[in-house]
């Protein structure tokens, strides 16, 4: 299912993977301490940037290992939009 070269798959991976990793980062940080303190600190972007790092890894995998240009470009577009939203909204 994930071995296709399409823009749609790239956008889905680029939008879904950071959200999943963001949720996992919040869950893990919740076990270590106070999540409310993290969310309301001067740097609330940290879990979002952890999620975006996962999309960069997926981008590299699709572009270099599989050589799927359309999927990689879709991941890059979604990651760029999420990156901008992370800094505009937070």
C-alpha positions in Angstrom: 0.0 0.0 0.0 2.8 2.4 0.8 4.9 1.4 -2.2 3.2 3.7 -4.8 4.4 6.8 -6.4 1.6 9.3 -6.1 1.1 12.8 -4.7 -1.9 11.8 -2.7 0.0 9.1 -0.8 2.8 11.6 -0.1 0.4 14.2 1.3 -1.3 11.6 3.4 2.0 10.3 4.8 3.3 13.9 5.2 0.2 15.0 7.1 -0.5 11.8 9.0 2.9 10.8 10.3 3.7 14.0 12.1 0.3 14.0 13.8 0.9 10.4 14.9 4.4 11.2 16.2 3.1 14.4 17.8 0.5 12.4 19.7 3.2 9.9 20.8 5.5 12.7 21.9 2.8 14.2 24.0 2.0 10.8 25.5 5.6 10.0 26.3 6.2 13.5 27.8 3.0 13.0 29.8 4.5 10.0 31.4 7.7 11.9 32.3 6.1 15.0 33.7 3.5 17.7 33.4 2.3 18.0 29.8 0.4 21.2 30.6 3.7 22.8 31.7 5.2 21.9 28.3 2.2 23.1 26.2 2.1 26.5 28.0 5.8 27.2 28.2 7.5 29.8 25.9 8.5 26.9 23.6 5.3 24.9 22.8 6.6 24.0 19.3 8.8 21.2 20.5 6.4 18.3 20.1 5.3 19.7 16.8 8.9 19.8 15.6 9.5 16.2 16.8 6.6 15.2 14.6 8.0 17.1 11.6 11.3 15.3 12.0 9.5 12.1 11.3 8.2 13.4 8.0 11.7 14.4 7.0 12.9 10.9 7.7 10.0 9.5 5.5 10.8 12.1 2.8 14.4 10.9 2.7 13.3 7.2 2.6 10.9 7.8 -0.3 13.3 10.0 -2.3 16.6 8.1 -1.9 15.7 4.5 -1.2 12.6 4.0 -3.2 13.2 6.8 -5.8 9.5 7.8 -5.7 9.6 11.4 -6.6 5.9 12.2 -6.5 5.4 10.7 -3.1 8.5 12.5 -1.8 7.2 15.8 -3.1 3.8 15.2 -1.5 5.5 14.6 1.8 7.6 17.7 1.4 4.5 19.9 0.6 2.6 18.5 3.6 5.6 19.0 5.9 6.1 22.5 4.7 2.4 23.4 5.4 2.6 21.8 8.8 5.9 23.6 9.5 4.3 27.0 8.7 1.2 26.2 10.7 3.3 25.2 13.7 4.9 28.6 13.9 1.9 30.7 12.9 -0.5 29.1 15.3 1.9 28.5 18.2 
